[in-house]
Amino acid sequence: MSERNTPSAVRGVVPVLSATVLWGTVGPAQVIAGSDADPLAFGAARLLLGGVVLLLVSAVSQPGDVGRWPALTRGPVLGWLVLAAASTAAYQAAFLSSVARTGAALSTVIALGVAPPAVGALARLVGLERLSRSWLLGTVAAVVGTALLSLPTAAVRVDTLGVLLGVLGGICYGAYTVAAKRLVDSAAPTFVAVATTLVLGGAMILPFAHDVSRVVVEPDAVALVGWLAVPATAVGYLVFVSGLRHVTAATAGTLSLAEPLVAAVLGIAVLGERLPLPAVVGGCVLLAGMAVATLRPLDRRATPCDGQPVGRPGAHHRAAHGRRSGDAADATVSDLNRFGGRCARARATPPAGTGRSNPRGC
């Protein structure tokens, strides 16, 4: 994880947390609606309608981006697009099936507990970012807090297949976050790309859904689909990818652990639920872990393109360039941090008359 505690990183944290707040309303909304329609039908309708709404928003707010859709079919962008769509579809199917077999509490702990490590590992695997010690410690604390928050509130029903489906859901969430980060960092139109992944993901789920007609006919189901599709999906993914521009994929994965905390707060405020003491402690540990993982400055110093440590902008250091016939020659090295520190070029200027060149030039 490579971002420092900068205003840009903070601007990324706020939208990602806003997305988790919206996603945390999904469970309470399902309880309020009380519909017993097929969860996969809700998942397919949510992604399809949410993707269409997001595409319309993009067409109105950024009309030029819609005309750039052919960029989504070229080179690596197409691969990341397909991976994001497949991951979204697989997450919906795996997580909802896990909930049906093991219950919402255990499924949430498993899926969201696996998601941050999966995001970090996949991001490291594809060379997207490095992981810091503070991220690792904060993520472990956040996962422990999630377990304390979720498990005591309901009886746990362990089902082997349900547990495996929860793990698969967490891995799929990680794969989507990494793929979305790649799309955001590419030259492709971001919102058009994200809307396309949602529509494709919904289309992948649709053949496996049952009683699809119920979610577009029954009043309670229609209201639930409307909430899931527009605020929880279209707006949620809109602010999520906006924040993903400024934070790493690993940070976004850790921030996703706020979702069960939001659901717990809504359960208290809207549904009249009460949290036991371990759950309250878990919520505090979760918040502390997210703070450590996302807001603590890194200890690792920036490095130039030749891999050598770089000092503060404008700092000067003395570098010795070897000895010849017992005579030592010193050179002054100036570290230039350009474009926000993305590539610092070190250039050594030899003393007059030595004729030596810089052996460490980038």
N, C-alpha and C positions, 0 to 999 in steps of 0.2 A: 504494500500500500504506500503510495508515494506522495499524497498531498499533504501539505502542512496545514496548520490551523490558520488559514487565510480567509479573508472575506469571501473569496471565490468558493472555497470549500464549504463555508457556512451557508452560502447561497444554495449550494447543492444539498446540504443536509435538510434544510427546511422543506423543499419540495418532496424529497423522498419520504420524510416523515409524514407529510400531508397525504401522500399516496397510501401509506400504511394505515393512516386514520380512516380513509375511505374504505380500504379493503377490510379493516376491522369491523365495519358495519354489516358485512355479509351475513355472518352467523346470527346476530340479533334480528336482522331483517327477515331471515328465513323462519325464525321462531315466531315473530309477529305475524307473518303471512300465514303460517300454519298449513301450507300446501303439501300434499303428499305425492306430488307429481315426481317423475323420474329426475333425480339430480343431474344426470347427464343431459337431459333435455334443457334444464335450466342453464347448465354450463355452455351448451351449444348456442342457445339463444342469447346468453350474455355476451359471448365473444362475437357472434355475428352482428348483433345490433350495435354493440359497443364499437366494433371496428368501423361500421358504416357511419356512425355518428362522428367518430374521430376523423374519418376521411372528409366528411362534410365540413367540419370545423377547420381542417387544414385547407380545404379548397377556398373557404371564405377568408381566413386570416392570412394565408400564404398561397395565393392562387398560382404563383409561378412554380411552386414545388410540385403541384399535381402534374404539370407538363413534363417534369423531369423523371417520371416513373420509369422510363426505360433504363435509368441508371441502376435500378434494382435487379436487373437481369444480367448484369455484367460482372465478370470476375468473382472475387471472393465475397462480394456483397450478396450475391444470390445464395451462396452457401450459408452465410450467417442468417439470411432471411428465412430460409427453409428450416434451419436449426431452431430459430426462435419460434416459428409457427408450430413445429412438431413438439417442442418443449412445452409450449403453452397448452396444447391439446392433451399431451400426456400428463401434465400436472393436474389439470382439471379431472381427468378420468381416474388417475391413481389416488389423488387425495380424497375425492368424493367417495370412491369405493372403499378406501381405508376407513373413512368416517362411518360408513354403513356397517363395517365388520368389527371395529374396535371402539367406536364412539368418538365424539368430537374432541374430547380432552386429550386422550392419548395420541390420536392422529395429529393434532396440532403440535404437540410437544415433539413428536418424531419428525414430522415434515419440516417444521421451522427450526428444530434443533440440528437437522442435517443440512439445511439450506446454506447457512453462513460458511461452514467449513467447505461445502461443495463449491460455493462461489469462489472462495479463496484458492482452493486447490486447482480448479479449472482455469482461473485467471492466471495463476502461476504457470500452469502447464502450457498454455498458449502464448506465454511470454507477454501477457498484457500488463502485469504489474508485479511488484515485490510486496511481500507481507512483512509488516513490522511486528515487533514484540508486543507493543501496546495493543495492536489489533488482536493478536492472538489471546492475550490475557483478558481483554475486554469482551471478546466474543465468547470465551469459555464462561465468564461470569454471567453474560447475558443469557446463554443457553441454560445454565443452572437456574437463573431467575425465572426463565420461561417454564421450566419443569415445576418449580415450586408454585408458580402462579396458576398453572393449569391443572395439574394432577389432583390436588386436594379437593377441587370443586365438584368432582364427579367420581362415581365408581369406575374402576379401571377393568375393562374386559379385554384380556390379552388374546389375540388371534394371530397366529404365525403369518398367514397370508396378509392380513390387515397391516401388521407391522412392516412387512416387506414392501407393501404398497405405499405406506407412509414414507419409508426411506426412498423409494423411487420418486415419490412426489417432491421430496426435498432436493434430490439430485436434478430433477427436471427444472425446478425453480432456479437452481444454480446455473444450469445450462442456459436458461432463458436470459438471466441477468448478464452473463458474459456475452452472449450473442447480441443482446440489445446494446451493450456498451460498445461493441465493435461497430454496430450500425450507426450509433450516435457519433462515433469518432470518424466515420467514413464520410465520403463526399455525397452520399445518397441523401435524398430528402427525408429527414428523420421522422416526422409525424406520418408521412405517407407510408414509410417503411413499417412503422409500428402498427398503423391501422391495417396494413396488408397482413401482418403476422396474426392479428386477432381474427380477421375474416378467414384466413386459411386454417387457423386452429379450430375455429368453430365448425368449418366445413369438414374437418377431419373427425370431429366428435359426432357429428350429426348422424352418420349411418348406424352408430351404436346406441343411439338414444331411443327411448320408447315413449309413447304417448306425447309426442311433440305438440300435437294439437291442443292439449290441455293448457300448456303454458301461454297460449295465445288466445284462449277462449275464457277460461275461468277468471273472474275478476281479481281474486287474491293473487293468483299466479301471474296475471298480467301486470299488476302493481309491483310485484316482486321483480319481475323481469325488467320493468322500467327502471327500478332503483339499481339493480345489479348492472344493467347495461350502460346507463348514462353516468351517474355520479361515481359508482364503484369501479367501472371499467374505462369508459371514454375519458372522464376527467382524471381518474386515478392514474391511468397509464400516461396521460398527457403530462401531468406534473412529475411523474416518476422519471420519464426520459428527459424532462427538462433539468431535473436535479442530477441525473446521471452524466450530464455534460461536465459537471464540476467536481464530482467525487469518483472514487474508484469503484469498481464492481464489488470488491470485498467489503467496502464500507456500506454500500447499498444493501448487500446481503445481511450485514449485521443489523442495520436499521430496520429491516423487515421484521425483526423480533418484537417491534413495538405493536404489531398487529394483535396478538392475544391480549396485550395490556389494554388496548383500546376496546376490545370486545368485553373485557372484564369490567371496565369503567361503565360502558353502556349497559351491561347487565345489571349493575347496581343502580344507575340513574334511570333507566327506562323500564327494565323488567323487574325491579325490586329485589334483585338477588343480594346475598350477603357473602362476603369473602371471609374465610377463616384466616387466622393470624399467619400461618405459613404462606398463604397466597399474598398477603400484604407485604411480608418480608421479601417474597420472590419478586414482586413488582418493583420494590426499591433496589434490589440487586440487579434486576434487569436494566433499570434506568442508569445505575452507576456503570454497569458494563458497557452500555452503548456510549456513555460519555467518554469512558477511557478509550474505547475503540475508535471513536470518530473525532474527538476534539483535542486529544493530547498531541502536542507537536512531536515530530519525529526526532530521534537522536541521530539518525544517519545523516551525514553531510552530503550535499549535492556533489556530484562528480562530473568532470568534463568528459568530452567524448573519448579521451584517451584513458579514462578510468582512474585518473589521479584525483585526490581530494582537492576541493576548491575552497578558498577562504571567502571572506566577505567581499562583496563587490568593491573593487578599487584597492584591496589590500595588496601589499608588495612583500614578497618573500625572497630570501637569498638562496640561490641554488649553486652548488659547486659542480663543475662539469669535468671533473677528472684532473689528473696531474700528468704533466709531461716534463721529463728531465728535472724533477724535483720542484718545478714551478707550479703553483696553484693559481688557477684563474677562476674568478667569481663572476657570476652573471646575475642580472636582476630579472626576475620573472614577474610579469604582470598578469593577473587573472582577470579576464573580461567575461562577465556574465551577461549573455545576450538573450533576448526574447524570453525573459522570465526565468533564466537559468537553464533553458533546455539544452544549450550546448555552450560550455565555457571553453574558449580557446586560449591556451597558454603559449605565450611567445617569449623566448629568451633573447635578450639583446646583449651580445658579447662586448667586452671592452674594446675600445678603438685599437686597431692594429693587430688583434688576435686572429682575425679571419675565421673564427669558428662560427658554425651555424647552430641552430637550435635542434638538439637531438630528440626533443619531446614534442615537436610540433604536431598539431592534429592532422 
